[in-house]
Amino acid sequence: MFKSLNRIRAAFAEAGKRRRATRELNELPPEIRKDIGWPGAPSQPDEIRLPF
C-alpha cells in the first residue's frame, strides 16, 4: 500500500515540476521561445497526467 502511495505522490510531484517548467517557458519573450522551438500557444491542456 505504501509503495502505491509513494508512486502517486511522486507522480503529483513530477506533474507539478512539469507545470512549473511549462509556465516558465510560456512566460519567456516570443523571440526566445521561437529560438528554442517552444510552441507559440500551449498545445497541452492544463491537466495532470498520471502514469496509472
Contacts in CASP RR format, 6 or more apart in sequence:
PFRMAT RR
TARGET T0000
AUTHOR 0000-0000-0000
METHOD contacts of the structure
MODEL  1
MFKSLNRIRAAFAEAGKRRRATRELNELPPEIRKDIGWPGAPSQPDEIRL
PF
7 51 0 8 1.000
7 52 0 8 1.000
8 50 0 8 1.000
8 52 0 8 1.000
11 50 0 8 1.000
11 51 0 8 1.000
11 52 0 8 1.000
12 48 0 8 1.000
12 50 0 8 1.000
15 48 0 8 1.000
15 49 0 8 1.000
15 50 0 8 1.000
16 48 0 8 1.000
19 46 0 8 1.000
22 42 0 8 1.000
22 44 0 8 1.000
25 33 0 8 1.000
25 36 0 8 1.000
25 38 0 8 1.000
26 33 0 8 1.000
26 38 0 8 1.000
26 42 0 8 1.000
28 38 0 8 1.000
30 40 0 8 1.000
33 39 0 8 1.000
33 40 0 8 1.000
34 40 0 8 1.000
END
